[in-house]
Amino acid sequence: MPVISQVADAVRDELAAGTFSIPFKAIRAFRYDQTLPEGKELRVSVVPNAVKATPAARAVCHYDMEIYVAVAKKIDRATPEVIDPLLGLVEEIIDFFRLRRLAKYPGAMWVSTENKPMVSTEHLETLRQFTSLVSVLYRASR
């Protein structure tokens, strides 16, 4: 199995073992769903996105692996009462991965986390859907 797939699985498993203010089941996929079917289900998708290899030493490379954690939920209205708890969950996920080693892939070191878009305004307006994308970057050397 490719290393990035192993890291994505490890990210999914870390989320599954975590405790968050809004419960969810993280799934691993090869793309995150841009549009959800009607319903009130919260969807958290873990998606391997990119790998960048750079030299680290004479015979060693760093492999930076970007993993997306997409948080999405259909909503009735875009008000602070509806959006703020979801943003709170996204912030919890960001904090959850800060400095975290992955139990199922301990050779990967956390490098950074980015939340962009924090909220997709396009999805709010056209789909009545909250969508936030967290990008977690892990580095492994080989």
Secondary structure, DSSP 8 states (H G I E B T S, - for coil): --HHHHHHHHHHHHHHHS--SS---EEE-SS--SS--SS--EEEEEEEEEEEEEEEETTEEEEEEEEEEEEEEE-S---HHHHHHHHHHHHHHHHHHTT--BTTBTT-EEEEEEESSSS-HHHHHHH-EEEEEEEEEEEEE-
